[in-house]
Amino acid sequence: MKLIESQIVNNIRVLYLNILQGKKAVQERITVDDLDILMLRSDPANETGTRSWAATAGINFGRIAMRHGVIVLNDPNGLAKAINKLISNYFLKK
């Protein structure tokens, strides 16, 4: 039963994304001032190689949003500290 439920949930997600990205989707540019709350979702450890710039992009965007009075979930300053901890962990294992 759980397998069927997870397949249904996955199908709904795919349908939802297809609608969001489809030809009839409405695209609108916004500024950080238009936001009330921002949830940062980023994994800096996965951003290496040609996307190394992306490791700090979310953190910097979150900091800018905070300066504009936006409530930012996943504190960008805490995420910046986590990057350093990840790097330290890498060297400790070697």
Secondary structure as GFF3:
##gff-version 3
##sequence-region A 1 94
A	DSSP	alpha_helix	2	21	.	.	.	ID=ss1
A	DSSP	three_ten_helix	32	34	.	.	.	ID=ss2
A	DSSP	beta_strand	37	39	.	.	.	ID=ss3
A	DSSP	three_ten_helix	44	46	.	.	.	ID=ss4
A	DSSP	three_ten_helix	49	51	.	.	.	ID=ss5
A	DSSP	alpha_helix	54	67	.	.	.	ID=ss6
A	DSSP	beta_strand	71	73	.	.	.	ID=ss7
A	DSSP	alpha_helix	76	93	.	.	.	ID=ss8
###
